[in-house]
Amino acid sequence: MPRFTEFDFGVSWVMHFFHQDWTYEGDTAADVVAKHLAESADEESLAVRRDALILGILPSPTLEVLWEAGSQYMPSFERLGGGAEWTRTVVGLCEARLSANPEVRPLTGADTEDGTACLDAVLAEIEGAPFLAAEVRAALTDCARRCTPDVAFRVLLRAISCAPDASLSAEQYTRLEAIGSALQYGEYVVDYVRYLVEQ
C-alpha cells in the first residue's frame, strides 16, 4: 500500500511553508501552519503530528538547527519560544485540526514506515553532504539515530534544497532515490532535489 501522497509530507512539508514570502500567508508562524493544515487532508495532519512528536525527544538547540536548515526563512526562535516550544506548538496545531473530525483513521501501511532498515544509508548521505554546515550534519545524525531515519532523511532533502552551495553528483542522487524507494516515498519527494544534480 503506497504512501497517502506522492509529495513531501510531515514536518519536512511544514518546513516548506517558511519561504521568503511566508508572512503573506499569516500573521504568525502558527497561523501559517494552521492555514495549511486546515486546507489539507487528515493524513497530512497525522503525518505532521507523528513527526513532531518523534522530534520532541531532541534538545531544543538541535531542533532549532533542523528547523532552520530545512526552511528558507524560519522565523526567529526568540519569537517562537525556542525549538522545543515551536515543535510542541506544531503538535498542538495538528491536534486542534484533527479534533474537528472524530472519525479520523490512523495512518497505516507505508505511512507508518520509520526507515530503521535504512539507517546506515541515511547516515552515509548525511556525512556525504559537505556543503551542509557541520552543526546541521550533527543534528541530522542525532535525528536519524534518536528519532527515525525516515524523518531525518526528509529533513536532509529539505536541507539540501535550502543550502546555498548544494550540488549533487549523479551517483549521490541515485543513492537518494534508492533510499526514497525503500521508504516507499511518492514520485516527487526525492525528485525535489533533482535540479541540483551536476550536469
N, C-alpha and C positions, 0 to 999 in steps of 0.2 A: 504494500500500500504506500503510495508516494506521499511526500510532504503536502501540507494543505495549500502551499503556494509555490509558484515557480520562481518567486523573487526572494529577496532578503527578508528576514523576519526576526522577531525577538529584540533584544537590546541593540543589536547592530543596526536594525531597521530604525529604531528611535534615534540613534546617533546621526543618521542621515538627515533628520529634521533640522539639525543645527548647522545651517549653511549661512552664507553672508546676509541673506535677507530674511532670516527666521523671525525677526521682530515684527514683520508684516503679518504674521500668522497668529499672533497672540501677544498680550501684554507681558506675560511671564513665560519662562521655560515650561512650567507646569501647564499653563494654558495651551501651549502648542502641542504638548503630548496628549492632553485630554482631547483636543480637537481631532487629532489623527486617530486616536482610539475610537472616538465616537463615530467616525466615518468608516471604520473597518469592521471586519467580521470578528465574531467571538474568538476564533482561533488565534487571531493576532494578539489580542489582549492576554490570552492564556500563555502564548509563547513569550511575550514580553515579561509577564509576571514570573514565569518559570526561570528565565534567565536572570532577572533582577534578584529573585530570592537566592539563587545559586551564588551570584556575585556578592551578595550581602555578607558572606563569610570573610571577604577580603578586608584589609585595613583601609581606612578612609583615604590615605595618601595614594595607595595603589589604585583604588577606584578612580580617583581624580586623574591619574595618568592615563588610565584606559579610556575614560570618557573623552578626555581632551585629544587623545591620539586618534580616536575614531570619529571625531567631529571636526568640521572645518572651523566653526566659530562657537565653541562651547561658552556659555555664559560664565561669569566669574563664580567660583565656588564660594567666595565670601557671601555672595547674594543667595546661593543655593543651600548654605548651611554645611558645606563640606561634601565630600564624595559619598560617605555612608548615608548621610541625611538625604541627599538627592536620590540615591538608589532606593531608599525606603519610600520616598515620595512617588517614584515611578511605580513601585509595588502598589501603593495606595490608590493611585490613579487607575491601575488595572482592576483592583478590587471594586472600586466605585463603578467602573464601566460594566463589569461582569455582574454586579449585584442587580442591575436593571433587568437581567434575564435569568430567572430562577431555573431555567431548563438548559443551561449551558452544559454541553457534554465535554468531558475531559479529553485532552489530547491522547491520541492512540497511534499505534504503528510507528512509522518512521519519525513522527513528530515527538516521540519520546526518546529518540536516539541520543546518547550522550557522547558518543565517539571514543569511548575508552580504548577500543582496539586501534585507534588512530593516534594515540598519544605520542609515540615516538616520532611519527611522521610530522605531526603538528609542531613538536618541539624543534625538529630539524629545520622546518621552514621559518620558524621564528628566529632561530640562530642564523639562518642563511639570508637574513634581510638587513645587511649592514647600513642601509640608508635610513633605518629606524634608529632613533636615539637609544642609547644603552638602557636608560630607565624604562623606555617603552618595551624593549625586548624582555627586560626583567619582569615587568608587570604582566606581560602576556604569558611568560613562562609560569609565573605564580598562578595565573588564571587557569592555564592548561592543567597544571598539577593539582591544584586545590579545588577548582570548580569543575569544569568539564572541558575536554579537548574541543567539543563542538562549539561552545560559546567563545572559547579562546580563538578558534580558527576564524569564526565570523568577524570577531573584533580585529583580528590580524588583517583580514581582507579590507576592512574599513580603514585601518591604519595605513595600509599600503596605498589606498586610493587618496588619502589625505596628506601623505608625506611629500614634501615639495621636490625631493630629489629621487623619487622612486622610479625604478625601472626593473623589468623582469626579463630574464632570458627565456627563450622558448622552452628550455628544459625545466626551469622553475615553474612556468605556467602549466606545463604538462603535469608536474607533480601536484600543484594546487588543484587542478582538475580531478586528478585521481583521488585526492582526499575528499573533495566535494562529492564525487560519485560514491565513495564508500559511505559517506554520511547521508546519502540519498537526497542531496540538495536538488532543487529545481534548476532549470536551464540557466537562469540569469544571476545566480548567486556568485559563482566564481567568475563568470563572464564579465562581471562588472569591472574587473581589473585587466581584462584582455588588452585594452588600449595601451597599457604600459609595457607590453612585450616589445623588446628591441627589434627593429626591422633590419 
